[in-house]
Amino acid sequence: MRFARPCVLVAAFVLESCSVTVDPDFDTAPPPIAQRLPFRVGVYYPPETREYHANGPTWLDVIYLGPATVALFNDTFGAMFNELVEVPQWPPPAGDRPSADIVVALSVDEFWLQPDATRCGISYRVIAYTPDGMALANWVVPGLALDPQKIDAKLFRWNQYNEVARVAMLDAARTLAGEFSYQPGIRKWLGDRGITVPD
């Protein structure tokens, strides 16, 4: 007696993942500020900022924003101050004072992306210090990309992620450039050095 072979049906599901590193080459620089500050700024990006990444609208999508953050804000602080140096560690090792007049630590505070990838928000935590470690100011700088008309819906989704994230990051950089000197502690620090911040 012959028995029929059992038939096994195998269903295969293919999930397409997307990994995007936001383009760090910003061809649209933040607008120039009215007065370049005549100091050397030291900028510290903690490792979690340099390597920052977030999930996209689907759990398989990963968006890397760290390299673009460093590139954009080096350009921004470079436009705000006479000279910029990156600070490798903060607080510095004992006795190793950074060769800067003021130190700014910048980290990613929050990132969100709408499911259709046409709206996006990012915020950065900015803390300014004197070289000996006294905090001058601590605040959050937001950046938003809220106009879906500026994002080409025909782009592949990874290109949309790149484009909308860059718009939000540039918005944050412009906000930082415009409000940096108006933080009360920084304004006083500048005043003590003979620089008046206009109202």
ROLO-860222 format. One record per residue: residue number from 1; residue in three letters; y, x, z of N, C-alpha, C in turn. Coordinates in steps of 0.02 Angstrom, whole numbers, m for minus. Each point is the difference from the previous one (the first is absolute). Layout:
N
{k NUM | r Ala | nY Y | nX X | nZ Z | caY Y | caX X | caZ Z | cY Y | cX X | cZ Z}
...
//
This chain:
199
{k 1 | r Met | nY m59 | nX 42 | nZ 0 | caY 59 | caX m42 | caZ 0 | cY 62 | cX 44 | cZ 0}
{k 2 | r Arg | nY 48 | nX m12 | nZ m44 | caY 60 | caX 41 | caZ m6 | cY 58 | cX m36 | cZ 34}
{k 3 | r Phe | nY 39 | nX 39 | nZ 36 | caY 59 | caX m26 | caZ 34 | cY 63 | cX 23 | cZ m37}
{k 4 | r Ala | nY 46 | nX m44 | nZ m5 | caY 63 | caX 18 | caZ m32 | cY 40 | cX 48 | cZ 46}
{k 5 | r Arg | nY 30 | nX 50 | nZ m32 | caY 41 | caX 47 | caZ 39 | cY 63 | cX m35 | cZ 26}
{k 6 | r Pro | nY 17 | nX 13 | nZ 62 | caY 61 | caX m32 | caZ 26 | cY 61 | cX 29 | cZ m35}
{k 7 | r Cys | nY 48 | nX m42 | nZ m10 | caY 61 | caX 19 | caZ m34 | cY 55 | cX 10 | cZ 52}
{k 8 | r Val | nY 30 | nX 59 | nZ 0 | caY 52 | caX 15 | caZ 48 | cY 66 | cX 6 | cZ m38}
{k 9 | r Leu | nY 48 | nX m40 | nZ 20 | caY 65 | caX 2 | caZ m32 | cY 47 | cX 40 | cZ 44}
{k 10 | r Val | nY 33 | nX 48 | nZ m29 | caY 46 | caX 42 | caZ 36 | cY 70 | cX m12 | cZ m27}
{k 11 | r Ala | nY 44 | nX m20 | nZ 45 | caY 69 | caX m11 | caZ m20 | cY 41 | cX 61 | cZ 20}
{k 12 | r Ala | nY 36 | nX 26 | nZ m48 | caY 42 | caX 59 | caZ 14 | cY 73 | cX m20 | cZ m1}
{k 13 | r Phe | nY 35 | nX 19 | nZ 51 | caY 71 | caX m15 | caZ 4 | cY 38 | cX 67 | cZ m4}
{k 14 | r Val | nY 44 | nX 5 | nZ m46 | caY 39 | caX 60 | caZ m9 | cY 70 | cX m11 | cZ 26}
{k 15 | r Leu | nY 19 | nX 38 | nZ 49 | caY 66 | caX m7 | caZ 29 | cY 43 | cX 59 | cZ m24}
{k 16 | r Glu | nY 55 | nX m17 | nZ m30 | caY 45 | caX 52 | caZ m26 | cY 49 | cX 21 | cZ 54}
{k 17 | r Ser | nY 0 | nX 63 | nZ 16 | caY 46 | caX 26 | caZ 50 | cY 59 | cX 34 | cZ m34}
{k 18 | r Cys | nY 53 | nX 8 | nZ 37 | caY 61 | caX 30 | caZ m28 | cY 31 | cX 45 | cZ 53}
{k 19 | r Ser | nY 10 | nX 63 | nZ m16 | caY 33 | caX 47 | caZ 44 | cY 62 | cX 25 | cZ m35}
{k 20 | r Val | nY 58 | nX m9 | nZ 32 | caY 64 | caX 17 | caZ m30 | cY 39 | cX 47 | cZ 45}
{k 21 | r Thr | nY 24 | nX 54 | nZ m29 | caY 48 | caX 43 | caZ 34 | cY 68 | cX m13 | cZ m30}
{k 22 | r Val | nY 46 | nX m25 | nZ 41 | caY 66 | caX m18 | caZ m26 | cY 33 | cX 63 | cZ m28}
{k 23 | r Asp | nY 28 | nX m7 | nZ m60 | caY 30 | caX 56 | caZ m36 | cY 58 | cX 30 | cZ 42}
{k 24 | r Pro | nY m5 | nX 64 | nZ 18 | caY 53 | caX 31 | caZ 41 | cY 60 | cX 24 | cZ m39}
{k 25 | r Asp | nY m1 | nX m8 | nZ m66 | caY 55 | caX 22 | caZ m42 | cY 49 | cX m57 | cZ m9}
{k 26 | r Phe | nY 50 | nX m4 | nZ 44 | caY 48 | caX m55 | caZ m2 | cY 58 | cX 19 | cZ m47}
{k 27 | r Asp | nY 4 | nX m36 | nZ m55 | caY 53 | caX 16 | caZ m49 | cY 65 | cX m38 | cZ 17}
{k 28 | r Thr | nY m3 | nX m44 | nZ 50 | caY 61 | caX m35 | caZ 22 | cY 15 | cX 20 | cZ 71}
{k 29 | r Ala | nY 45 | nX 48 | nZ 8 | caY 15 | caX 26 | caZ 66 | cY 44 | cX m50 | cZ 39}
{k 30 | r Pro | nY m3 | nX 2 | nZ 66 | caY 46 | caX m41 | caZ 40 | cY 72 | cX 15 | cZ m19}
{k 31 | r Pro | nY 45 | nX m47 | nZ 6 | caY 70 | caX 12 | caZ m18 | cY 31 | cX 54 | cZ 44}
{k 32 | r Pro | nY 45 | nX 40 | nZ m27 | caY 31 | caX 52 | caZ 41 | cY 40 | cX m30 | cZ 57}
{k 33 | r Ile | nY 0 | nX 34 | nZ 57 | caY 40 | caX m24 | caZ 57 | cY 71 | cX 27 | cZ m8}
{k 34 | r Ala | nY 46 | nX m31 | nZ 37 | caY 71 | caX 19 | caZ m8 | cY 13 | cX 71 | cZ 23}
{k 35 | r Gln | nY m38 | nX 23 | nZ 50 | caY 13 | caX 66 | caZ 29 | cY m66 | cX 34 | cZ 15}
{k 36 | r Arg | nY m12 | nX 57 | nZ m33 | caY m60 | caX 40 | caZ 16 | cY 12 | cX 35 | cZ 66}
{k 37 | r Leu | nY m48 | nX m5 | nZ 45 | caY 8 | caX 28 | caZ 67 | cY m12 | cX 76 | cZ m3}
{k 38 | r Pro | nY 46 | nX 40 | nZ 28 | caY m3 | caX 73 | caZ m6 | cY m48 | cX 32 | cZ 50}
{k 39 | r Phe | nY m61 | nX m24 | nZ 1 | caY m49 | caX 26 | caZ 48 | cY m67 | cX 11 | cZ m35}
{k 40 | r Arg | nY m43 | nX 37 | nZ 36 | caY m69 | caX 7 | caZ m23 | cY m42 | cX m50 | cZ 38}
{k 41 | r Val | nY m36 | nX m42 | nZ m36 | caY m44 | caX m49 | caZ 31 | cY m72 | cX 24 | cZ m5}
{k 42 | r Gly | nY m35 | nX m7 | nZ 56 | caY m72 | caX 12 | caZ 0 | cY m35 | cX m67 | cZ m1}
{k 43 | r Val | nY m47 | nX m9 | nZ m45 | caY m35 | caX m64 | caZ m6 | cY m73 | cX 10 | cZ 17}
{k 44 | r Tyr | nY m25 | nX m42 | nZ 44 | caY m70 | caX 3 | caZ 21 | cY m36 | cX m62 | cZ m23}
{k 45 | r Tyr | nY m54 | nX 10 | nZ m38 | caY m44 | caX m55 | caZ m21 | cY m67 | cX 11 | cZ 35}
{k 46 | r Pro | nY m19 | nX m43 | nZ 47 | caY m64 | caX 9 | caZ 34 | cY m58 | cX m7 | cZ m50}
{k 47 | r Pro | nY m58 | nX 28 | nZ 17 | caY m57 | caX m3 | caZ m47 | cY m17 | cX m71 | cZ m23}
{k 48 | r Glu | nY 6 | nX m49 | nZ 46 | caY m17 | caX m68 | caZ m20 | cY 49 | cX m28 | cZ m51}
{k 49 | r Thr | nY 60 | nX 28 | nZ m3 | caY 48 | caX m20 | caZ m52 | cY m14 | cX 35 | cZ m66}
{k 50 | r Arg | nY m14 | nX 64 | nZ 3 | caY m16 | caX 37 | caZ m61 | cY m63 | cX m28 | cZ m34}
{k 51 | r Glu | nY m45 | nX m27 | nZ 40 | caY m64 | caX m26 | caZ m27 | cY m2 | cX m76 | cZ 1}
{k 52 | r Tyr | nY 57 | nX m33 | nZ 8 | caY 0 | caX m72 | caZ 11 | cY m29 | cX m37 | cZ m60}
{k 53 | r His | nY m44 | nX m48 | nZ 15 | caY m27 | caX m44 | caZ m52 | cY m10 | cX m69 | cZ 30}
{k 54 | r Ala | nY 0 | nX m50 | nZ m42 | caY m7 | caX m70 | caZ 22 | cY m46 | cX m36 | cZ m48}
{k 55 | r Asn | nY m31 | nX m53 | nZ 25 | caY m41 | caX m42 | caZ m42 | cY 44 | cX m45 | cZ m44}
{k 56 | r Gly | nY m23 | nX m10 | nZ m61 | caY 35 | caX m46 | caZ m45 | cY m22 | cX m72 | cZ 13}
{k 57 | r Pro | nY 17 | nX m45 | nZ m47 | caY m18 | caX m71 | caZ 9 | cY m75 | cX m12 | cZ 6}
{k 58 | r Thr | nY m41 | nX 41 | nZ m31 | caY m72 | caX m5 | caZ 9 | cY m23 | cX 59 | cZ 42}
{k 59 | r Trp | nY m55 | nX m10 | nZ 37 | caY m20 | caX 51 | caZ 49 | cY m22 | cX 64 | cZ m32}
{k 60 | r Leu | nY m15 | nX 0 | nZ m65 | caY m21 | caX 61 | caZ m34 | cY 58 | cX 41 | cZ m25}
{k 61 | r Asp | nY 59 | nX m29 | nZ m2 | caY 58 | caX 35 | caZ m26 | cY 34 | cX 42 | cZ 54}
{k 62 | r Val | nY 15 | nX 62 | nZ m16 | caY 33 | caX 45 | caZ 47 | cY 62 | cX 28 | cZ m34}
{k 63 | r Ile | nY 56 | nX m1 | nZ 35 | caY 63 | caX 24 | caZ m26 | cY 23 | cX 59 | cZ 43}
{k 64 | r Tyr | nY 8 | nX 57 | nZ m31 | caY 21 | caX 61 | caZ 36 | cY 75 | cX 9 | cZ m9}
{k 65 | r Leu | nY 36 | nX m2 | nZ 56 | caY 73 | caX 4 | caZ m1 | cY 27 | cX 65 | cZ 30}
{k 66 | r Gly | nY m42 | nX 41 | nZ 30 | caY 23 | caX 59 | caZ 35 | cY 38 | cX 50 | cZ m43}
{k 67 | r Pro | nY m29 | nX 24 | nZ m55 | caY 35 | caX 50 | caZ m41 | cY 67 | cX m26 | cZ m27}
{k 68 | r Ala | nY 1 | nX m64 | nZ m19 | caY 63 | caX m29 | caZ m26 | cY 52 | cX m6 | cZ 55}
{k 69 | r Thr | nY m22 | nX m15 | nZ 61 | caY 47 | caX m4 | caZ 56 | cY 33 | cX 68 | cZ 12}
{k 70 | r Val | nY m40 | nX 53 | nZ 2 | caY 28 | caX 67 | caZ 11 | cY 48 | cX 19 | cZ m55}
{k 71 | r Ala | nY m19 | nX m11 | nZ m62 | caY 43 | caX 19 | caZ m57 | cY 65 | cX m39 | cZ 1}
{k 72 | r Leu | nY m4 | nX m66 | nZ 11 | caY 61 | caX m41 | caZ m2 | cY 48 | cX 18 | cZ 56}
{k 73 | r Phe | nY m25 | nX 9 | nZ 60 | caY 46 | caX 12 | caZ 56 | cY 23 | cX 73 | cZ 2}
{k 74 | r Asn | nY m37 | nX 45 | nZ m28 | caY 28 | caX 67 | caZ m9 | cY 60 | cX m3 | cZ m48}
{k 75 | r Asp | nY m7 | nX m38 | nZ m53 | caY 57 | caX m9 | caZ m45 | cY 59 | cX m35 | cZ 35}
{k 76 | r Thr | nY m16 | nX m50 | nZ 40 | caY 52 | caX m38 | caZ 34 | cY 38 | cX 43 | cZ 51}
{k 77 | r Phe | nY m37 | nX 32 | nZ 45 | caY 33 | caX 43 | caZ 49 | cY 33 | cX 60 | cZ m34}
{k 78 | r Gly | nY m29 | nX 24 | nZ m54 | caY 32 | caX 54 | caZ m37 | cY 67 | cX m19 | cZ m29}
{k 79 | r Ala | nY 8 | nX m65 | nZ m16 | caY 65 | caX m24 | caZ m25 | cY 49 | cX m13 | cZ 57}
{k 80 | r Met | nY m26 | nX m11 | nZ 60 | caY 43 | caX m17 | caZ 57 | cY 26 | cX 61 | cZ 37}
{k 81 | r Phe | nY m37 | nX 56 | nZ m4 | caY 17 | caX 60 | caZ 37 | cY 8 | cX 59 | cZ m47}
{k 82 | r Asn | nY 33 | nX 52 | nZ 25 | caY 9 | caX 60 | caZ m40 | cY m65 | cX 36 | cZ m13}
{k 83 | r Glu | nY m46 | nX m4 | nZ 48 | caY m63 | caX 37 | caZ m6 | cY m55 | cX m38 | cZ 36}
{k 84 | r Leu | nY m61 | nX 6 | nZ m26 | caY m58 | caX m33 | caZ 30 | cY m56 | cX 49 | cZ 9}
{k 85 | r Val | nY m33 | nX m4 | nZ 57 | caY m62 | caX 38 | caZ 12 | cY m51 | cX m49 | cZ 28}
{k 86 | r Glu | nY m63 | nX 9 | nZ m18 | caY m53 | caX m41 | caZ 30 | cY m23 | cX 34 | cZ 65}
{k 87 | r Val | nY m7 | nX m41 | nZ 51 | caY m23 | caX 23 | caZ 65 | cY m75 | cX m12 | cZ 4}
{k 88 | r Pro | nY m40 | nX 53 | nZ 9 | caY m73 | caX m9 | caZ m2 | cY m30 | cX m33 | cZ 61}
{k 89 | r Gln | nY 36 | nX 3 | nZ 56 | caY m28 | caX m29 | caZ 62 | cY 58 | cX m25 | cZ 44}
{k 90 | r Trp | nY m10 | nX m60 | nZ 28 | caY 50 | caX m27 | caZ 46 | cY m34 | cX m43 | cZ 53}
{k 91 | r Pro | nY 17 | nX 12 | nZ 64 | caY 43 | caX 53 | caZ 26 | cY m28 | cX 69 | cZ m17}
{k 92 | r Pro | nY 44 | nX 50 | nZ m6 | caY m23 | caX 66 | caZ m19 | cY m35 | cX 35 | cZ 57}
{k 93 | r Pro | nY m38 | nX 51 | nZ m14 | caY m31 | caX 39 | caZ 54 | cY 54 | cX 29 | cZ 46}
{k 94 | r Ala | nY m18 | nX 12 | nZ 61 | caY 48 | caX 25 | caZ 49 | cY 33 | cX 64 | cZ m25}
{k 95 | r Gly | nY 66 | nX 1 | nZ 3 | caY 37 | caX 58 | caZ m21 | cY 11 | cX 6 | cZ m75}
{k 96 | r Asp | nY m24 | nX m48 | nZ m38 | caY 6 | caX 3 | caZ m74 | cY 49 | cX m54 | cZ m23}
{k 97 | r Arg | nY 62 | nX 12 | nZ 10 | caY 52 | caX m48 | caZ m18 | cY 9 | cX m1 | cZ m76}
{k 98 | r Pro | nY 2 | nX m59 | nZ m32 | caY 8 | caX m2 | caZ m73 | cY 68 | cX 25 | cZ m22}
{k 99 | r Ser | nY 2 | nX 30 | nZ m59 | caY 63 | caX 27 | caZ m27 | cY 38 | cX m56 | cZ m36}
{k 100 | r Ala | nY 21 | nX m49 | nZ 39 | caY 36 | caX m57 | caZ m28 | cY 52 | cX m24 | cZ 51}
{k 101 | r Asp | nY 52 | nX m33 | nZ m25 | caY 52 | caX m27 | caZ 43 | cY m21 | cX m67 | cZ 30}
{k 102 | r Ile | nY m41 | nX m37 | nZ m37 | caY m24 | caX m66 | caZ 22 | cY m69 | cX m9 | cZ m30}
{k 103 | r Val | nY m43 | nX m34 | nZ 37 | caY m69 | caX m11 | caZ m23 | cY m12 | cX m75 | cZ m6}
{k 104 | r Val | nY m32 | nX m20 | nZ m55 | caY m17 | caX m70 | caZ m11 | cY m75 | cX m6 | cZ m9}
{k 105 | r Ala | nY m32 | nX m41 | nZ 42 | caY m71 | caX m15 | caZ m8 | cY m6 | cX m68 | cZ m34}
{k 106 | r Leu | nY m37 | nX m2 | nZ m54 | caY m7 | caX m62 | caZ m39 | cY m73 | cX m19 | cZ m8}
{k 107 | r Ser | nY m16 | nX m62 | nZ 16 | caY m69 | caX m24 | caZ m7 | cY 0 | cX m70 | cZ m28}
{k 108 | r Val | nY m56 | nX m19 | nZ m31 | caY m7 | caX m67 | caZ m27 | cY m14 | cX m48 | cZ 58}
{k 109 | r Asp | nY 40 | nX m52 | nZ 6 | caY m8 | caX m48 | caZ 54 | cY m44 | cX m59 | cZ m21}
{k 110 | r Glu | nY 11 | nX m23 | nZ m61 | caY m37 | caX m59 | caZ m24 | cY 2 | cX m2 | cZ m76}
{k 111 | r Phe | nY m53 | nX m27 | nZ m31 | caY m2 | caX m10 | caZ m72 | cY m36 | cX m65 | cZ m14}
{k 112 | r Trp | nY 27 | nX m41 | nZ m45 | caY m35 | caX m61 | caZ m20 | cY 11 | cX m11 | cZ m75}
{k 113 | r Leu | nY m48 | nX m33 | nZ m30 | caY 2 | caX m14 | caZ m72 | cY m26 | cX m70 | cZ m11}
{k 114 | r Gln | nY 38 | nX m40 | nZ m36 | caY m20 | caX m69 | caZ m15 | cY m61 | cX 0 | cZ m46}
{k 115 | r Pro | nY m45 | nX m49 | nZ 6 | caY m62 | caX 0 | caZ m40 | cY 11 | cX 7 | cZ m75}
{k 116 | r Asp | nY 54 | nX m29 | nZ m27 | caY 11 | caX 7 | caZ m72 | cY 37 | cX 64 | cZ m18}
{k 117 | r Ala | nY 12 | nX 42 | nZ 49 | caY 31 | caX 66 | caZ m10 | cY 69 | cX m2 | cZ m31}
{k 118 | r Thr | nY 37 | nX m54 | nZ 12 | caY 69 | caX m4 | caZ m24 | cY 51 | cX 8 | cZ 55}
{k 119 | r Arg | nY m21 | nX m3 | nZ 63 | caY 44 | caX 9 | caZ 56 | cY m31 | cX 49 | cZ 49}
{k 120 | r Cys | nY 42 | nX 41 | nZ 31 | caY m25 | caX 54 | caZ 41 | cY 52 | cX 18 | cZ 52}
{k 121 | r Gly | nY m23 | nX 24 | nZ 58 | caY 46 | caX 23 | caZ 51 | cY m27 | cX 63 | cZ 34}
{k 122 | r Ile | nY 45 | nX 44 | nZ 17 | caY m19 | caX 60 | caZ 38 | cY 55 | cX 14 | cZ 50}
{k 123 | r Ser | nY m18 | nX 26 | nZ 57 | caY 51 | caX 20 | caZ 49 | cY m19 | cX 68 | cZ 28}
{k 124 | r Tyr | nY 52 | nX 37 | nZ 16 | caY m8 | caX 68 | caZ 26 | cY 31 | cX 6 | cZ 68}
{k 125 | r Arg | nY m34 | nX 32 | nZ 46 | caY 28 | caX 18 | caZ 65 | cY 36 | cX 66 | cZ m7}
{k 126 | r Val | nY 64 | nX 1 | nZ 18 | caY 41 | caX 60 | caZ m6 | cY 25 | cX 18 | cZ 70}
{k 127 | r Ile | nY m14 | nX 62 | nZ 20 | caY 24 | caX 24 | caZ 65 | cY 36 | cX 66 | cZ m12}
{k 128 | r Ala | nY 63 | nX 3 | nZ 21 | caY 41 | caX 60 | caZ m7 | cY 4 | cX 36 | cZ 67}
{k 129 | r Tyr | nY m7 | nX 66 | nZ m3 | caY 1 | caX 41 | caZ 60 | cY 48 | cX 59 | cZ m8}
{k 130 | r Thr | nY 24 | nX 25 | nZ 57 | caY 31 | caX 65 | caZ 0 | cY m58 | cX 52 | cZ m4}
{k 131 | r Pro | nY 15 | nX 61 | nZ m20 | caY m54 | caX 50 | caZ m6 | cY m38 | cX 13 | cZ 65}
{k 132 | r Asp | nY 32 | nX m14 | nZ 57 | caY m35 | caX 11 | caZ 64 | cY m39 | cX m62 | cZ 22}
{k 133 | r Gly | nY m4 | nX m51 | nZ m42 | caY m44 | caX m57 | caZ 13 | cY 33 | cX m61 | cZ 30}
{k 134 | r Met | nY 65 | nX m1 | nZ 8 | caY 32 | caX m60 | caZ 27 | cY 8 | cX m52 | cZ m55}
{k 135 | r Ala | nY m24 | nX m61 | nZ 13 | caY 4 | caX m53 | caZ m51 | cY 72 | cX m25 | cZ m6}
{k 136 | r Leu | nY 23 | nX m5 | nZ m62 | caY 66 | caX m27 | caZ m15 | cY m2 | cX m72 | cZ m23}
{k 137 | r Ala | nY m52 | nX m19 | nZ m35 | caY m6 | caX m68 | caZ m27 | cY m72 | cX m13 | cZ m17}
{k 138 | r Asn | nY m19 | nX m64 | nZ 4 | caY m68 | caX m21 | caZ m14 | cY 5 | cX m71 | cZ m29}
{k 139 | r Trp | nY m15 | nX m8 | nZ m63 | caY 6 | caX m65 | caZ m31 | cY m48 | cX m7 | cZ m59}
{k 140 | r Val | nY m7 | nX m62 | nZ m24 | caY m45 | caX m15 | caZ m56 | cY 41 | cX m16 | cZ m61}
{k 141 | r Val | nY m19 | nX 30 | nZ m56 | caY 35 | caX m10 | caZ m64 | cY m46 | cX m40 | cZ m46}
{k 142 | r Pro | nY 20 | nX m61 | nZ m20 | caY m42 | caX m41 | caZ m44 | cY 15 | cX 13 | cZ m73}
{k 143 | r Gly | nY m51 | nX m12 | nZ m41 | caY 9 | caX 1 | caZ m72 | cY m39 | cX m58 | cZ m31}
{k 144 | r Leu | nY 30 | nX m36 | nZ m45 | caY m31 | caX m60 | caZ m28 | cY 2 | cX 0 | cZ m76}
{k 145 | r Ala | nY m52 | nX m29 | nZ m29 | caY m1 | caX m15 | caZ m71 | cY m18 | cX m74 | cZ m5}
{k 146 | r Leu | nY 51 | nX m42 | nZ m9 | caY m9 | caX m72 | caZ 6 | cY 14 | cX m38 | cZ m65}
{k 147 | r Asp | nY 18 | nX 35 | nZ m53 | caY 17 | caX m34 | caZ m63 | cY m58 | cX 8 | cZ m49}
{k 148 | r Pro | nY m42 | nX m52 | nZ m7 | caY m58 | caX 7 | caZ m44 | cY 20 | cX 11 | cZ m73}
{k 149 | r Gln | nY 62 | nX m17 | nZ m18 | caY 21 | caX 10 | caZ m69 | cY 4 | cX 74 | cZ m18}
{k 150 | r Lys | nY 5 | nX 43 | nZ 50 | caY 5 | caX 72 | caZ m13 | cY m68 | cX 33 | cZ m9}
{k 151 | r Ile | nY m53 | nX m37 | nZ 14 | caY m68 | caX 27 | caZ m4 | cY m35 | cX m30 | cZ m60}
{k 152 | r Asp | nY m24 | nX 41 | nZ m45 | caY m33 | caX m23 | caZ m60 | cY m70 | cX m26 | cZ 17}
{k 153 | r Ala | nY m9 | nX m65 | nZ m5 | caY m65 | caX m31 | caZ 18 | cY m55 | cX 19 | cZ m49}
{k 154 | r Lys | nY 18 | nX 28 | nZ m57 | caY m50 | caX 18 | caZ m50 | cY m31 | cX 69 | cZ 14}
{k 155 | r Leu | nY 29 | nX 36 | nZ 47 | caY m28 | caX 65 | caZ 17 | cY m68 | cX m7 | cZ 33}
{k 156 | r Phe | nY m43 | nX 50 | nZ m8 | caY m60 | caX 2 | caZ 39 | cY 19 | cX 0 | cZ 74}
{k 157 | r Arg | nY m44 | nX m27 | nZ 42 | caY 20 | caX m10 | caZ 70 | cY 18 | cX 66 | cZ 34}
{k 158 | r Trp | nY m35 | nX 56 | nZ m18 | caY 17 | caX 62 | caZ 34 | cY 70 | cX 25 | cZ m21}
{k 159 | r Asn | nY 21 | nX m16 | nZ m61 | caY 68 | caX 17 | caZ m20 | cY 51 | cX m46 | cZ 36}
{k 160 | r Gln | nY m19 | nX m62 | nZ 11 | caY 43 | caX m45 | caZ 39 | cY 9 | cX 26 | cZ 71}
{k 161 | r Tyr | nY m55 | nX 22 | nZ 31 | caY 4 | caX 27 | caZ 67 | cY 50 | cX 58 | cZ 2}
{k 162 | r Asn | nY m6 | nX 44 | nZ m48 | caY 44 | caX 58 | caZ m3 | cY 73 | cX m21 | cZ m8}
{k 163 | r Glu | nY 12 | nX m46 | nZ m45 | caY 69 | caX m20 | caZ m16 | cY 33 | cX m36 | cZ 59}
{k 164 | r Val | nY m35 | nX m48 | nZ 29 | caY 31 | caX m39 | caZ 53 | cY 9 | cX 42 | cZ 63}
{k 165 | r Ala | nY m46 | nX 46 | nZ 14 | caY 8 | caX 43 | caZ 59 | cY 60 | cX 46 | cZ m9}
{k 166 | r Arg | nY 10 | nX 26 | nZ m60 | caY 56 | caX 45 | caZ m12 | cY 67 | cX m37 | cZ 9}
{k 167 | r Val | nY 4 | nX m63 | nZ m22 | caY 61 | caX m39 | caZ 9 | cY 15 | cX m7 | cZ 75}
{k 168 | r Ala | nY m50 | nX m16 | nZ 40 | caY 10 | caX m9 | caZ 72 | cY 19 | cX 66 | cZ 33}
{k 169 | r Met | nY m31 | nX 54 | nZ m20 | caY 14 | caX 65 | caZ 30 | cY 71 | cX 23 | cZ m17}
{k 170 | r Leu | nY 21 | nX m11 | nZ m61 | caY 68 | caX 18 | caZ m19 | cY 51 | cX m42 | cZ 38}
{k 171 | r Asp | nY m15 | nX m63 | nZ 12 | caY 44 | caX m42 | caZ 39 | cY 8 | cX 28 | cZ 71}
{k 172 | r Ala | nY m55 | nX 22 | nZ 30 | caY 3 | caX 30 | caZ 67 | cY 41 | cX 65 | cZ 0}
{k 173 | r Ala | nY m8 | nX 41 | nZ m52 | caY 37 | caX 63 | caZ m3 | cY 75 | cX m13 | cZ m6}
{k 174 | r Arg | nY 19 | nX m50 | nZ m40 | caY 71 | caX m16 | caZ m6 | cY 28 | cX m27 | cZ 66}
{k 175 | r Thr | nY m40 | nX m40 | nZ 34 | caY 22 | caX m26 | caZ 65 | cY 10 | cX 57 | cZ 50}
{k 176 | r Leu | nY m47 | nX 46 | nZ 2 | caY 5 | caX 56 | caZ 46 | cY 63 | cX 42 | cZ m15}
{k 177 | r Ala | nY 11 | nX 15 | nZ m64 | caY 58 | caX 41 | caZ m18 | cY 65 | cX m34 | cZ 21}
{k 178 | r Gly | nY 2 | nX m67 | nZ m4 | caY 61 | caX m36 | caZ 15 | cY 14 | cX m9 | cZ 74}
{k 179 | r Glu | nY m53 | nX m2 | nZ 41 | caY 11 | caX m17 | caZ 71 | cY m12 | cX 58 | cZ 48}
{k 180 | r Phe | nY m23 | nX 57 | nZ m26 | caY m19 | caX 55 | caZ 44 | cY 58 | cX 20 | cZ 47}
{k 181 | r Ser | nY 57 | nX 14 | nZ m28 | caY 57 | caX 26 | caZ 40 | cY 29 | cX m52 | cZ 47}
{k 182 | r Tyr | nY m19 | nX m64 | nZ m10 | caY 28 | caX m54 | caZ 41 | cY m42 | cX m15 | cZ 62}
{k 183 | r Gln | nY m58 | nX 33 | nZ 7 | caY m38 | caX m8 | caZ 62 | cY 42 | cX 29 | cZ 57}
{k 184 | r Pro | nY 9 | nX m37 | nZ 55 | caY 47 | caX 22 | caZ 52 | cY m10 | cX 71 | cZ 24}
{k 185 | r Gly | nY m62 | nX 20 | nZ 13 | caY m12 | caX 68 | caZ 24 | cY 16 | cX 53 | cZ m52}
{k 186 | r Ile | nY m15 | nX m15 | nZ m62 | caY 15 | caX 48 | caZ m54 | cY 75 | cX 2 | cZ m13}
{k 187 | r Arg | nY 31 | nX m57 | nZ 3 | caY 73 | caX m2 | caZ m10 | cY 36 | cX 42 | cZ 53}
{k 188 | r Lys | nY m23 | nX m5 | nZ 62 | caY 31 | caX 40 | caZ 53 | cY m15 | cX 75 | cZ m11}
{k 189 | r Trp | nY m61 | nX 16 | nZ m20 | caY m19 | caX 69 | caZ m13 | cY 45 | cX 29 | cZ m55}
{k 190 | r Leu | nY 12 | nX m39 | nZ m52 | caY 44 | caX 23 | caZ m54 | cY 72 | cX 8 | cZ 25}
{k 191 | r Gly | nY 23 | nX m49 | nZ 41 | caY 68 | caX 4 | caZ 26 | cY 11 | cX 61 | cZ 43}
{k 192 | r Asp | nY m52 | nX 20 | nZ 39 | caY 5 | caX 59 | caZ 41 | cY 7 | cX 64 | cZ m42}
{k 193 | r Arg | nY m17 | nX m6 | nZ m64 | caY 4 | caX 57 | caZ m46 | cY 57 | cX m8 | cZ m50}
{k 194 | r Gly | nY 46 | nX m45 | nZ 17 | caY 60 | caX m6 | caZ m40 | cY m5 | cX m42 | cZ m62}
{k 195 | r Ile | nY m54 | nX m40 | nZ m5 | caY m8 | caX m43 | caZ m59 | cY 9 | cX m72 | cZ 21}
{k 196 | r Thr | nY 48 | nX m33 | nZ m30 | caY 14 | caX m70 | caZ 15 | cY m35 | cX m44 | cZ m51}
{k 197 | r Val | nY m38 | nX m48 | nZ 26 | caY m34 | caX m48 | caZ m44 | cY 47 | cX m60 | cZ m9}
{k 198 | r Pro | nY 20 | nX m17 | nZ m61 | caY 47 | caX m56 | caZ m9 | cY m32 | cX m66 | cZ 18}
{k 199 | r Asp | nY 41 | nX m47 | nZ 23 | caY m25 | caX m67 | caZ 17 | cY m18 | cX m39 | cZ m64}
//
